[in-house]
């Protein structure tokens, strides 16, 4: 019996010692100069989320907010040995109104606060996108190709290669008929073989049946705010704004002016990127 009490006493002493050590360490951390500065300044680095903007049948994505993770920030700065706001670690806060799983609206642009632009190329049947790929690779930018089923059947391997190289592939189905079984076949290829996490339909005019078909397949429907008619560079200069989704046909005029278009967009300070990144609500600050 005495041995049992001795063991219990020893265990109690260990537990008390551990609790005291933990408390001491906690007090020391709270009084640490790095932690003190974090507690004094962290609130100014928090950012409230921006809600998605819904107007009738259209939506523009919001942006996640961010809040400083005090404990993780302290660990990172402690490794550094000094307070440095560049080492803050953040947790993201989703907006109350989000684009996530909102498949019944037309997405008309990215959020202007992100300062991004997306070029969307409409690819049909025998269109050759080699020149577009070469120019975008040379310029180190990623764009989006909306392809139809006929083109995809002839270019299956290229489609998967583009996804693997961070291009976004959209789905035109056949003649923009999203009630056609070609649409679902293409979606399955993009999701299961291409491993593309988010898929997209395309619209220039509203079509309730198409929107419903795309919603049922959990595809977002893109309705670009700039659709090029005849003169790509000129029309972009006249209409471009932050968040723009710009739709272009694959033709001689587009091929001839594409490098000029990319240089112009960059000169205006915009980030030229694929559709997935432009529409993401992730906070990039």
C-alpha atoms as an extended CHARMM CRD file, in Angstrom:
* protein
*
       285  EXT
         1         1  UNK       CA              0.0000000000        0.0000000000        0.0000000000  PROA      1               0.0000000000
         2         2  UNK       CA              2.8420000000        2.3730000000        0.9010000000  PROA      2               0.0000000000
         3         3  UNK       CA              4.3890000000        1.7070000000       -2.5110000000  PROA      3               0.0000000000
         4         4  UNK       CA              1.1230000000        2.6420000000       -4.2180000000  PROA      4               0.0000000000
         5         5  UNK       CA              0.9460000000        5.9130000000       -2.2840000000  PROA      5               0.0000000000
         6         6  UNK       CA              4.5910000000        6.5610000000       -3.1430000000  PROA      6               0.0000000000
         7         7  UNK       CA              3.9030000000        6.0110000000       -6.8300000000  PROA      7               0.0000000000
         8         8  UNK       CA              0.8280000000        8.2330000000       -6.6860000000  PROA      8               0.0000000000
         9         9  UNK       CA              2.8270000000       10.9060000000       -4.9030000000  PROA      9               0.0000000000
        10        10  UNK       CA              5.5920000000       10.7310000000       -7.4830000000  PROA      10              0.0000000000
        11        11  UNK       CA              3.0970000000       10.9540000000      -10.3440000000  PROA      11              0.0000000000
        12        12  UNK       CA              1.3830000000       13.9080000000       -8.6690000000  PROA      12              0.0000000000
        13        13  UNK       CA              4.7030000000       15.6960000000       -8.3030000000  PROA      13              0.0000000000
        14        14  UNK       CA              5.5070000000       15.0830000000      -11.9850000000  PROA      14              0.0000000000
        15        15  UNK       CA              2.0970000000       16.4020000000      -13.0530000000  PROA      15              0.0000000000
        16        16  UNK       CA              2.4030000000       19.4710000000      -10.8300000000  PROA      16              0.0000000000
        17        17  UNK       CA              5.9260000000       20.0740000000      -12.1070000000  PROA      17              0.0000000000
        18        18  UNK       CA              4.6840000000       19.7540000000      -15.7180000000  PROA      18              0.0000000000
        19        19  UNK       CA              1.8050000000       22.1640000000      -15.0770000000  PROA      19              0.0000000000
        20        20  UNK       CA              4.1560000000       24.6920000000      -13.4790000000  PROA      20              0.0000000000
        21        21  UNK       CA              6.5710000000       24.3630000000      -16.4050000000  PROA      21              0.0000000000
        22        22  UNK       CA              3.7500000000       24.8300000000      -18.8980000000  PROA      22              0.0000000000
        23        23  UNK       CA              2.4840000000       27.8740000000      -17.0280000000  PROA      23              0.0000000000
        24        24  UNK       CA              5.9890000000       29.3130000000      -16.7900000000  PROA      24              0.0000000000
        25        25  UNK       CA              6.5800000000       28.7630000000      -20.5100000000  PROA      25              0.0000000000
        26        26  UNK       CA              3.2270000000       30.3770000000      -21.2990000000  PROA      26              0.0000000000
        27        27  UNK       CA              4.0140000000       33.4170000000      -19.1370000000  PROA      27              0.0000000000
        28        28  UNK       CA              7.4610000000       33.7060000000      -20.7270000000  PROA      28              0.0000000000
        29        29  UNK       CA              5.9620000000       33.5310000000      -24.2120000000  PROA      29              0.0000000000
        30        30  UNK       CA              3.3670000000       36.1970000000      -23.4270000000  PROA      30              0.0000000000
        31        31  UNK       CA              6.1350000000       38.4630000000      -22.1010000000  PROA      31              0.0000000000
        32        32  UNK       CA              8.4300000000       37.7000000000      -25.0280000000  PROA      32              0.0000000000
        33        33  UNK       CA              9.2020000000       40.8520000000      -27.0430000000  PROA      33              0.0000000000
        34        34  UNK       CA              8.1360000000       39.1570000000      -30.2930000000  PROA      34              0.0000000000
        35        35  UNK       CA              4.7770000000       38.0620000000      -28.8630000000  PROA      35              0.0000000000
        36        36  UNK       CA              4.2330000000       41.4790000000      -27.3140000000  PROA      36              0.0000000000
        37        37  UNK       CA              4.6880000000       43.1680000000      -30.6910000000  PROA      37              0.0000000000
        38        38  UNK       CA              2.4640000000       40.6250000000      -32.4150000000  PROA      38              0.0000000000
        39        39  UNK       CA             -0.3210000000       41.3050000000      -29.9060000000  PROA      39              0.0000000000
        40        40  UNK       CA              0.1320000000       45.0500000000      -30.3430000000  PROA      40              0.0000000000
        41        41  UNK       CA              0.1140000000       45.1070000000      -34.1380000000  PROA      41              0.0000000000
        42        42  UNK       CA             -1.6380000000       42.0380000000      -35.5770000000  PROA      42              0.0000000000
        43        43  UNK       CA             -5.0950000000       43.6110000000      -35.9570000000  PROA      43              0.0000000000
        44        44  UNK       CA             -3.8740000000       46.0670000000      -38.5720000000  PROA      44              0.0000000000
        45        45  UNK       CA             -2.9280000000       43.1120000000      -40.8120000000  PROA      45              0.0000000000
        46        46  UNK       CA             -6.3490000000       41.4510000000      -40.6300000000  PROA      46              0.0000000000
        47        47  UNK       CA             -8.6130000000       41.9520000000      -43.6310000000  PROA      47              0.0000000000
        48        48  UNK       CA            -12.3830000000       41.5560000000      -43.8720000000  PROA      48              0.0000000000
        49        49  UNK       CA            -13.7510000000       39.3190000000      -46.6580000000  PROA      49              0.0000000000
        50        50  UNK       CA            -15.4790000000       40.8420000000      -49.6870000000  PROA      50              0.0000000000
        51        51  UNK       CA            -18.8390000000       39.3370000000      -50.6220000000  PROA      51              0.0000000000
        52        52  UNK       CA            -19.5360000000       38.1820000000      -54.1550000000  PROA      52              0.0000000000
        53        53  UNK       CA            -21.6510000000       40.6860000000      -56.0930000000  PROA      53              0.0000000000
        54        54  UNK       CA            -24.9490000000       39.3460000000      -57.4260000000  PROA      54              0.0000000000
        55        55  UNK       CA            -27.0070000000       41.3620000000      -59.8880000000  PROA      55              0.0000000000
        56        56  UNK       CA            -29.9670000000       39.4790000000      -61.3100000000  PROA      56              0.0000000000
        57        57  UNK       CA            -28.5830000000       36.4220000000      -63.1080000000  PROA      57              0.0000000000
        58        58  UNK       CA            -24.9540000000       37.5520000000      -62.9160000000  PROA      58              0.0000000000
        59        59  UNK       CA            -22.2650000000       37.1990000000      -60.2720000000  PROA      59              0.0000000000
        60        60  UNK       CA            -18.7560000000       38.5560000000      -59.6790000000  PROA      60              0.0000000000
        61        61  UNK       CA            -16.6160000000       36.5960000000      -57.1800000000  PROA      61              0.0000000000
        62        62  UNK       CA            -15.7660000000       37.9720000000      -53.7620000000  PROA      62              0.0000000000
        63        63  UNK       CA            -12.4110000000       37.6680000000      -51.9850000000  PROA      63              0.0000000000
        64        64  UNK       CA            -11.6080000000       35.7700000000      -48.8140000000  PROA      64              0.0000000000
        65        65  UNK       CA            -10.6500000000       37.7930000000      -45.7760000000  PROA      65              0.0000000000
        66        66  UNK       CA             -7.6600000000       36.9420000000      -43.6320000000  PROA      66              0.0000000000
        67        67  UNK       CA             -6.8830000000       36.9510000000      -39.9370000000  PROA      67              0.0000000000
        68        68  UNK       CA             -3.5000000000       36.5820000000      -38.2700000000  PROA      68              0.0000000000
        69        69  UNK       CA             -2.8480000000       33.2000000000      -36.6610000000  PROA      69              0.0000000000
        70        70  UNK       CA             -1.0180000000       34.4750000000      -33.5820000000  PROA      70              0.0000000000
        71        71  UNK       CA              0.4900000000       31.1800000000      -32.4310000000  PROA      71              0.0000000000
        72        72  UNK       CA              1.7990000000       30.1590000000      -35.8600000000  PROA      72              0.0000000000
        73        73  UNK       CA              3.1000000000       33.6840000000      -36.5120000000  PROA      73              0.0000000000
        74        74  UNK       CA              4.9580000000       33.6160000000      -33.2120000000  PROA      74              0.0000000000
        75        75  UNK       CA              6.5740000000       30.2700000000      -34.0930000000  PROA      75              0.0000000000
        76        76  UNK       CA              7.7700000000       31.5870000000      -37.4640000000  PROA      76              0.0000000000
        77        77  UNK       CA              9.1760000000       34.8180000000      -36.0130000000  PROA      77              0.0000000000
        78        78  UNK       CA             10.7730000000       32.9580000000      -33.1220000000  PROA      78              0.0000000000
        79        79  UNK       CA             12.7100000000       30.8960000000      -35.6730000000  PROA      79              0.0000000000
        80        80  UNK       CA             13.8030000000       34.1640000000      -37.2470000000  PROA      80              0.0000000000
        81        81  UNK       CA             14.7450000000       35.6000000000      -33.8670000000  PROA      81              0.0000000000
        82        82  UNK       CA             12.9540000000       38.9150000000      -34.3560000000  PROA      82              0.0000000000
        83        83  UNK       CA              9.5520000000       40.4690000000      -34.9920000000  PROA      83              0.0000000000
        84        84  UNK       CA              8.8950000000       40.8330000000      -38.7200000000  PROA      84              0.0000000000
        85        85  UNK       CA              5.3880000000       41.3780000000      -40.1670000000  PROA      85              0.0000000000
        86        86  UNK       CA              6.4330000000       39.5780000000      -43.3520000000  PROA      86              0.0000000000
        87        87  UNK       CA              6.3640000000       36.3720000000      -41.2990000000  PROA      87              0.0000000000
        88        88  UNK       CA              2.7340000000       36.6260000000      -40.2340000000  PROA      88              0.0000000000
        89        89  UNK       CA              0.7810000000       33.4070000000      -40.8290000000  PROA      89              0.0000000000
        90        90  UNK       CA             -2.8530000000       33.8960000000      -41.8360000000  PROA      90              0.0000000000
        91        91  UNK       CA             -6.1080000000       31.9640000000      -41.6960000000  PROA      91              0.0000000000
        92        92  UNK       CA             -8.5390000000       32.7770000000      -44.5220000000  PROA      92              0.0000000000
        93        93  UNK       CA            -12.1600000000       33.7970000000      -43.8670000000  PROA      93              0.0000000000
        94        94  UNK       CA            -14.7250000000       33.0100000000      -46.5470000000  PROA      94              0.0000000000
        95        95  UNK       CA            -17.2380000000       35.7320000000      -47.4960000000  PROA      95              0.0000000000
        96        96  UNK       CA            -20.8750000000       35.3040000000      -46.4770000000  PROA      96              0.0000000000
        97        97  UNK       CA            -21.9060000000       35.5750000000      -50.1390000000  PROA      97              0.0000000000
        98        98  UNK       CA            -19.5620000000       33.3840000000      -52.1560000000  PROA      98              0.0000000000
        99        99  UNK       CA            -19.1960000000       32.1170000000      -55.6950000000  PROA      99              0.0000000000
       100       100  UNK       CA            -18.5260000000       28.6580000000      -54.2560000000  PROA      100             0.0000000000
       101       101  UNK       CA            -21.1510000000       26.2340000000      -55.5640000000  PROA      101             0.0000000000
       102       102  UNK       CA            -23.1630000000       29.0980000000      -57.0710000000  PROA      102             0.0000000000
       103       103  UNK       CA            -23.7650000000       27.4330000000      -60.4260000000  PROA      103             0.0000000000
       104       104  UNK       CA            -27.0390000000       29.1470000000      -61.3160000000  PROA      104             0.0000000000
       105       105  UNK       CA            -25.5290000000       32.5560000000      -62.1910000000  PROA      105             0.0000000000
       106       106  UNK       CA            -23.4620000000       33.8740000000      -65.0940000000  PROA      106             0.0000000000
       107       107  UNK       CA            -19.9460000000       34.8790000000      -64.0560000000  PROA      107             0.0000000000
       108       108  UNK       CA            -19.1680000000       38.1170000000      -65.8960000000  PROA      108             0.0000000000
       109       109  UNK       CA            -15.7150000000       39.0160000000      -64.5300000000  PROA      109             0.0000000000
       110       110  UNK       CA            -13.1940000000       38.4750000000      -61.7820000000  PROA      110             0.0000000000
       111       111  UNK       CA            -13.0720000000       40.7120000000      -58.7120000000  PROA      111             0.0000000000
       112       112  UNK       CA            -11.5350000000       44.0780000000      -59.6360000000  PROA      112             0.0000000000
       113       113  UNK       CA             -9.5460000000       44.1780000000      -56.3840000000  PROA      113             0.0000000000
       114       114  UNK       CA             -7.3310000000       41.3360000000      -57.6570000000  PROA      114             0.0000000000
       115       115  UNK       CA             -6.2420000000       43.3340000000      -60.7270000000  PROA      115             0.0000000000
       116       116  UNK       CA             -6.3680000000       40.2630000000      -62.9780000000  PROA      116             0.0000000000
       117       117  UNK       CA             -7.3540000000       39.7860000000      -66.6180000000  PROA      117             0.0000000000
       118       118  UNK       CA             -8.2140000000       36.5190000000      -68.4060000000  PROA      118             0.0000000000
       119       119  UNK       CA             -7.9900000000       35.8330000000      -72.1390000000  PROA      119             0.0000000000
       120       120  UNK       CA            -10.4590000000       33.1810000000      -73.2930000000  PROA      120             0.0000000000
       121       121  UNK       CA             -9.9740000000       31.5920000000      -76.7280000000  PROA      121             0.0000000000
       122       122  UNK       CA            -12.9290000000       29.8950000000      -78.4340000000  PROA      122             0.0000000000
       123       123  UNK       CA            -11.5950000000       26.8010000000      -80.1770000000  PROA      123             0.0000000000
       124       124  UNK       CA            -13.6580000000       24.9620000000      -82.7940000000  PROA      124             0.0000000000
       125       125  UNK       CA            -13.1970000000       21.8660000000      -84.9650000000  PROA      125             0.0000000000
       126       126  UNK       CA             -9.9860000000       22.4030000000      -86.9990000000  PROA      126             0.0000000000
       127       127  UNK       CA             -8.6520000000       25.5140000000      -85.2260000000  PROA      127             0.0000000000
       128       128  UNK       CA             -4.8750000000       25.5350000000      -84.7640000000  PROA      128             0.0000000000
       129       129  UNK       CA             -3.8230000000       26.9800000000      -81.3940000000  PROA      129             0.0000000000
       130       130  UNK       CA             -0.0860000000       26.2960000000      -81.8120000000  PROA      130             0.0000000000
       131       131  UNK       CA              0.7810000000       29.9540000000      -82.3100000000  PROA      131             0.0000000000
       132       132  UNK       CA             -1.2640000000       30.9970000000      -79.2740000000  PROA      132             0.0000000000
       133       133  UNK       CA              0.4910000000       28.4210000000      -77.1000000000  PROA      133             0.0000000000
       134       134  UNK       CA              3.9250000000       29.4930000000      -78.3770000000  PROA      134             0.0000000000
       135       135  UNK       CA              3.2580000000       33.1810000000      -77.6970000000  PROA      135             0.0000000000
       136       136  UNK       CA              1.7850000000       32.6270000000      -74.2270000000  PROA      136             0.0000000000
       137       137  UNK       CA              4.6740000000       30.3430000000      -73.2660000000  PROA      137             0.0000000000
       138       138  UNK       CA              7.1690000000       32.9320000000      -74.5210000000  PROA      138             0.0000000000
       139       139  UNK       CA              5.3680000000       35.6450000000      -72.5490000000  PROA      139             0.0000000000
       140       140  UNK       CA              5.0480000000       33.3800000000      -69.4840000000  PROA      140             0.0000000000
       141       141  UNK       CA              1.2890000000       33.8660000000      -69.1640000000  PROA      141             0.0000000000
       142       142  UNK       CA             -1.5500000000       31.3760000000      -68.8100000000  PROA      142             0.0000000000
       143       143  UNK       CA             -4.7890000000       31.6640000000      -70.7180000000  PROA      143             0.0000000000
       144       144  UNK       CA             -8.0230000000       29.6950000000      -71.0940000000  PROA      144             0.0000000000
       145       145  UNK       CA             -9.1590000000       27.6170000000      -74.0550000000  PROA      145             0.0000000000
       146       146  UNK       CA            -12.8630000000       26.8920000000      -74.4690000000  PROA      146             0.0000000000
       147       147  UNK       CA            -12.9490000000       23.8790000000      -76.7720000000  PROA      147             0.0000000000
       148       148  UNK       CA            -15.7650000000       22.0930000000      -78.5810000000  PROA      148             0.0000000000
       149       149  UNK       CA            -16.2390000000       18.3350000000      -78.7210000000  PROA      149             0.0000000000
       150       150  UNK       CA            -15.0180000000       17.9670000000      -82.3080000000  PROA      150             0.0000000000
       151       151  UNK       CA            -11.7210000000       19.6810000000      -81.5150000000  PROA      151             0.0000000000
       152       152  UNK       CA            -11.3160000000       17.6590000000      -78.3350000000  PROA      152             0.0000000000
       153       153  UNK       CA            -11.7660000000       14.3560000000      -80.1430000000  PROA      153             0.0000000000
       154       154  UNK       CA             -8.9000000000       15.2740000000      -82.4720000000  PROA      154             0.0000000000
       155       155  UNK       CA             -6.6800000000       16.7500000000      -79.7400000000  PROA      155             0.0000000000
       156       156  UNK       CA             -7.2760000000       14.6560000000      -76.6370000000  PROA      156             0.0000000000
       157       157  UNK       CA             -3.6150000000       14.4090000000      -75.6290000000  PROA      157             0.0000000000
       158       158  UNK       CA             -3.0020000000       18.1230000000      -76.1800000000  PROA      158             0.0000000000
       159       159  UNK       CA             -6.0390000000       18.9460000000      -74.0270000000  PROA      159             0.0000000000
       160       160  UNK       CA             -4.6400000000       16.9680000000      -71.0910000000  PROA      160             0.0000000000
       161       161  UNK       CA             -1.1550000000       18.4340000000      -71.6290000000  PROA      161             0.0000000000
       162       162  UNK       CA             -2.5520000000       21.9680000000      -71.4660000000  PROA      162             0.0000000000
       163       163  UNK       CA             -4.3140000000       21.2510000000      -68.1690000000  PROA      163             0.0000000000
       164       164  UNK       CA             -1.0870000000       19.7910000000      -66.7740000000  PROA      164             0.0000000000
       165       165  UNK       CA              0.6780000000       23.0120000000      -67.7950000000  PROA      165             0.0000000000
       166       166  UNK       CA             -1.7500000000       25.2180000000      -65.8150000000  PROA      166             0.0000000000
       167       167  UNK       CA             -3.9650000000       26.3070000000      -68.6840000000  PROA      167             0.0000000000
       168       168  UNK       CA             -7.6940000000       26.2390000000      -67.9530000000  PROA      168             0.0000000000
       169       169  UNK       CA             -9.9160000000       24.3110000000      -70.3600000000  PROA      169             0.0000000000
       170       170  UNK       CA            -13.5390000000       25.3220000000      -70.7950000000  PROA      170             0.0000000000
       171       171  UNK       CA            -16.3330000000       23.2610000000      -72.3590000000  PROA      171             0.0000000000
       172       172  UNK       CA            -18.2100000000       24.4670000000      -75.4700000000  PROA      172             0.0000000000
       173       173  UNK       CA            -20.0030000000       21.1350000000      -75.9250000000  PROA      173             0.0000000000
       174       174  UNK       CA            -21.2310000000       20.9360000000      -79.5430000000  PROA      174             0.0000000000
       175       175  UNK       CA            -22.6110000000       24.2010000000      -80.9710000000  PROA      175             0.0000000000
       176       176  UNK       CA            -23.0290000000       25.4770000000      -77.3850000000  PROA      176             0.0000000000
       177       177  UNK       CA            -25.7130000000       22.8810000000      -76.7590000000  PROA      177             0.0000000000
       178       178  UNK       CA            -25.2390000000       21.8510000000      -73.1410000000  PROA      178             0.0000000000
       179       179  UNK       CA            -28.2070000000       19.4970000000      -73.2190000000  PROA      179             0.0000000000
       180       180  UNK       CA            -26.2540000000       17.3620000000      -75.6980000000  PROA      180             0.0000000000
       181       181  UNK       CA            -24.5310000000       14.2390000000      -74.3530000000  PROA      181             0.0000000000
       182       182  UNK       CA            -21.2440000000       15.5310000000      -75.8250000000  PROA      182             0.0000000000
       183       183  UNK       CA            -21.1540000000       18.0040000000      -72.9450000000  PROA      183             0.0000000000
       184       184  UNK       CA            -21.1780000000       15.3230000000      -70.2630000000  PROA      184             0.0000000000
       185       185  UNK       CA            -18.6210000000       13.2110000000      -72.1650000000  PROA      185             0.0000000000
       186       186  UNK       CA            -16.2370000000       16.1800000000      -72.3420000000  PROA      186             0.0000000000
       187       187  UNK       CA            -16.7850000000       16.9970000000      -68.6880000000  PROA      187             0.0000000000
       188       188  UNK       CA            -15.8790000000       13.4660000000      -67.6770000000  PROA      188             0.0000000000
       189       189  UNK       CA            -12.6120000000       13.6430000000      -69.6500000000  PROA      189             0.0000000000
       190       190  UNK       CA            -11.6800000000       16.9870000000      -68.1200000000  PROA      190             0.0000000000
       191       191  UNK       CA            -12.4830000000       15.8470000000      -64.5720000000  PROA      191             0.0000000000
       192       192  UNK       CA            -11.3490000000       12.2260000000      -64.5210000000  PROA      192             0.0000000000
       193       193  UNK       CA             -8.4150000000       12.1880000000      -66.9180000000  PROA      193             0.0000000000
       194       194  UNK       CA             -7.3790000000       15.8380000000      -66.8950000000  PROA      194             0.0000000000
       195       195  UNK       CA             -8.0050000000       16.1050000000      -63.1360000000  PROA      195             0.0000000000
       196       196  UNK       CA             -9.2980000000       19.6370000000      -63.6180000000  PROA      196             0.0000000000
       197       197  UNK       CA            -11.0010000000       20.5570000000      -60.3450000000  PROA      197             0.0000000000
       198       198  UNK       CA            -13.3270000000       23.2380000000      -61.7050000000  PROA      198             0.0000000000
       199       199  UNK       CA            -15.1240000000       23.1240000000      -65.0570000000  PROA      199             0.0000000000
       200       200  UNK       CA            -16.7450000000       25.8790000000      -67.0790000000  PROA      200             0.0000000000
       201       201  UNK       CA            -19.5050000000       26.4240000000      -69.6310000000  PROA      201             0.0000000000
       202       202  UNK       CA            -19.6860000000       29.4290000000      -71.9560000000  PROA      202             0.0000000000
       203       203  UNK       CA            -22.4400000000       31.8640000000      -72.8820000000  PROA      203             0.0000000000
       204       204  UNK       CA            -22.8030000000       35.0860000000      -74.8160000000  PROA      204             0.0000000000
       205       205  UNK       CA            -26.5690000000       35.2850000000      -74.4050000000  PROA      205             0.0000000000
       206       206  UNK       CA            -28.6470000000       33.9590000000      -71.5250000000  PROA      206             0.0000000000
       207       207  UNK       CA            -30.1330000000       30.5090000000      -72.0290000000  PROA      207             0.0000000000
       208       208  UNK       CA            -32.0510000000       29.0300000000      -69.1260000000  PROA      208             0.0000000000
       209       209  UNK       CA            -31.8540000000       25.4210000000      -70.3860000000  PROA      209             0.0000000000
       210       210  UNK       CA            -28.0960000000       25.5990000000      -70.8740000000  PROA      210             0.0000000000
       211       211  UNK       CA            -27.5640000000       27.2350000000      -67.4860000000  PROA      211             0.0000000000
       212       212  UNK       CA            -29.5860000000       24.4880000000      -65.8040000000  PROA      212             0.0000000000
       213       213  UNK       CA            -27.6690000000       21.7440000000      -67.6480000000  PROA      213             0.0000000000
       214       214  UNK       CA            -24.3580000000       23.2730000000      -66.5860000000  PROA      214             0.0000000000
       215       215  UNK       CA            -25.5640000000       23.6820000000      -63.0110000000  PROA      215             0.0000000000
       216       216  UNK       CA            -26.5300000000       20.0030000000      -62.8930000000  PROA      216             0.0000000000
       217       217  UNK       CA            -22.9660000000       19.0800000000      -63.8350000000  PROA      217             0.0000000000
       218       218  UNK       CA            -21.5590000000       21.5790000000      -61.3050000000  PROA      218             0.0000000000
       219       219  UNK       CA            -20.0470000000       23.7480000000      -64.0240000000  PROA      219             0.0000000000
       220       220  UNK       CA            -19.7290000000       27.4980000000      -63.6710000000  PROA      220             0.0000000000
       221       221  UNK       CA            -21.0810000000       29.4180000000      -66.6800000000  PROA      221             0.0000000000
       222       222  UNK       CA            -18.8820000000       32.2150000000      -68.0070000000  PROA      222             0.0000000000
       223       223  UNK       CA            -20.4310000000       35.1880000000      -69.8120000000  PROA      223             0.0000000000
       224       224  UNK       CA            -17.4290000000       37.3610000000      -70.7580000000  PROA      224             0.0000000000
       225       225  UNK       CA            -17.7400000000       41.0980000000      -70.2630000000  PROA      225             0.0000000000
       226       226  UNK       CA            -15.6280000000       41.6900000000      -73.4120000000  PROA      226             0.0000000000
       227       227  UNK       CA            -16.3460000000       39.7200000000      -76.5840000000  PROA      227             0.0000000000
       228       228  UNK       CA            -14.0520000000       40.6530000000      -79.4480000000  PROA      228             0.0000000000
       229       229  UNK       CA            -15.8290000000       41.2330000000      -82.7570000000  PROA      229             0.0000000000
       230       230  UNK       CA            -13.3300000000       42.4420000000      -85.3990000000  PROA      230             0.0000000000
       231       231  UNK       CA            -10.3650000000       44.3450000000      -84.0190000000  PROA      231             0.0000000000
       232       232  UNK       CA             -8.8640000000       42.5940000000      -80.9620000000  PROA      232             0.0000000000
       233       233  UNK       CA             -6.2690000000       45.1140000000      -79.7740000000  PROA      233             0.0000000000
       234       234  UNK       CA             -8.4180000000       48.1660000000      -80.4830000000  PROA      234             0.0000000000
       235       235  UNK       CA            -11.4960000000       46.7370000000      -78.7520000000  PROA      235             0.0000000000
       236       236  UNK       CA             -9.4640000000       45.6250000000      -75.7170000000  PROA      236             0.0000000000
       237       237  UNK       CA             -7.9320000000       49.1020000000      -75.3540000000  PROA      237             0.0000000000
       238       238  UNK       CA            -11.4250000000       50.6110000000      -75.3920000000  PROA      238             0.0000000000
       239       239  UNK       CA            -13.0720000000       48.2240000000      -72.9250000000  PROA      239             0.0000000000
       240       240  UNK       CA            -10.4870000000       46.6470000000      -70.6240000000  PROA      240             0.0000000000
       241       241  UNK       CA            -10.8280000000       46.9770000000      -66.8580000000  PROA      241             0.0000000000
       242       242  UNK       CA             -9.6550000000       45.0370000000      -63.8370000000  PROA      242             0.0000000000
       243       243  UNK       CA            -11.2470000000       41.5930000000      -63.6690000000  PROA      243             0.0000000000
       244       244  UNK       CA            -12.1240000000       41.4860000000      -67.3760000000  PROA      244             0.0000000000
       245       245  UNK       CA            -12.8000000000       38.1760000000      -69.0980000000  PROA      245             0.0000000000
       246       246  UNK       CA            -11.9790000000       38.6960000000      -72.7790000000  PROA      246             0.0000000000
       247       247  UNK       CA            -13.2780000000       36.2350000000      -75.3830000000  PROA      247             0.0000000000
       248       248  UNK       CA            -11.4200000000       35.9080000000      -78.6930000000  PROA      248             0.0000000000
       249       249  UNK       CA            -11.9030000000       33.7050000000      -81.7390000000  PROA      249             0.0000000000
       250       250  UNK       CA             -8.9420000000       31.7440000000      -83.0920000000  PROA      250             0.0000000000
       251       251  UNK       CA             -8.2370000000       33.4920000000      -86.3950000000  PROA      251             0.0000000000
       252       252  UNK       CA             -5.5480000000       35.3530000000      -88.3120000000  PROA      252             0.0000000000
       253       253  UNK       CA             -6.3060000000       38.6980000000      -86.6560000000  PROA      253             0.0000000000
       254       254  UNK       CA             -6.0120000000       37.2140000000      -83.1660000000  PROA      254             0.0000000000
       255       255  UNK       CA             -2.7640000000       35.4260000000      -84.0480000000  PROA      255             0.0000000000
       256       256  UNK       CA             -1.2420000000       38.5960000000      -85.5000000000  PROA      256             0.0000000000
       257       257  UNK       CA             -2.1970000000       40.8420000000      -82.5850000000  PROA      257             0.0000000000
       258       258  UNK       CA             -1.8560000000       38.4820000000      -79.6160000000  PROA      258             0.0000000000
       259       259  UNK       CA              1.6630000000       39.5000000000      -78.6200000000  PROA      259             0.0000000000
       260       260  UNK       CA              0.6890000000       43.1660000000      -78.8420000000  PROA      260             0.0000000000
       261       261  UNK       CA             -2.3940000000       42.4510000000      -76.7090000000  PROA      261             0.0000000000
       262       262  UNK       CA             -0.3570000000       40.7190000000      -74.0150000000  PROA      262             0.0000000000
       263       263  UNK       CA              2.2320000000       43.5090000000      -73.9320000000  PROA      263             0.0000000000
       264       264  UNK       CA             -0.5240000000       46.1400000000      -73.7100000000  PROA      264             0.0000000000
       265       265  UNK       CA             -2.2630000000       44.3650000000      -70.8110000000  PROA      265             0.0000000000
       266       266  UNK       CA              1.0370000000       44.0140000000      -68.9460000000  PROA      266             0.0000000000
       267       267  UNK       CA              1.8920000000       47.6810000000      -69.5720000000  PROA      267             0.0000000000
       268       268  UNK       CA             -1.3290000000       48.6660000000      -67.7880000000  PROA      268             0.0000000000
       269       269  UNK       CA             -0.2010000000       46.8040000000      -64.6770000000  PROA      269             0.0000000000
       270       270  UNK       CA             -2.7370000000       43.9760000000      -64.9170000000  PROA      270             0.0000000000
       271       271  UNK       CA             -1.9310000000       40.3710000000      -64.0380000000  PROA      271             0.0000000000
       272       272  UNK       CA             -2.7100000000       38.1780000000      -67.0320000000  PROA      272             0.0000000000
       273       273  UNK       CA             -3.7630000000       34.7370000000      -65.8260000000  PROA      273             0.0000000000
       274       274  UNK       CA             -6.0590000000       31.8010000000      -66.4510000000  PROA      274             0.0000000000
       275       275  UNK       CA             -9.7540000000       31.8250000000      -65.6350000000  PROA      275             0.0000000000
       276       276  UNK       CA             -9.4260000000       29.6140000000      -62.5390000000  PROA      276             0.0000000000
       277       277  UNK       CA             -7.0500000000       32.0230000000      -60.8200000000  PROA      277             0.0000000000
       278       278  UNK       CA             -8.9580000000       35.1400000000      -61.8510000000  PROA      278             0.0000000000
       279       279  UNK       CA            -12.2080000000       33.7540000000      -60.4080000000  PROA      279             0.0000000000
       280       280  UNK       CA            -10.7010000000       32.2440000000      -57.2730000000  PROA      280             0.0000000000
       281       281  UNK       CA            -11.7470000000       33.9030000000      -54.0140000000  PROA      281             0.0000000000
       282       282  UNK       CA             -8.3990000000       33.0920000000      -52.4480000000  PROA      282             0.0000000000
       283       283  UNK       CA             -6.7470000000       36.0970000000      -50.8090000000  PROA      283             0.0000000000
       284       284  UNK       CA             -3.4260000000       36.7460000000      -52.5800000000  PROA      284             0.0000000000
       285       285  UNK       CA             -2.2920000000       39.6830000000      -50.4120000000  PROA      285             0.0000000000
